[in-house]
Amino acid sequence: MSKKVRLMFAYHDFLRGGKYFAARKILNLLSNKKISLGLDDDSWEVEQLAYELDLKVSYSRNYSGANVYL
């Protein structure tokens, strides 16, 4: 299964779980192919999902933010 399809399934799972901000971040990742994450809980969940799907994650120099690339 491709990474985009798995991201769509994760998007639906987040919606069913009531995690609307995390679902919105996944939708932005799918449309823009890149997303910037901060230090909030929703960003952390999306970052963990990115590691599970083996997406490229890069960090800022002081680790206060991350970029995820599709």
Summary of the structure (lengths in Angstrom):
residues: 70
radius of gyration: 11.2
end to end distance: 14.7
largest distance: 34.9
contacts: 181
relative contact order: 0.19
helix: 56%
strand: 17%
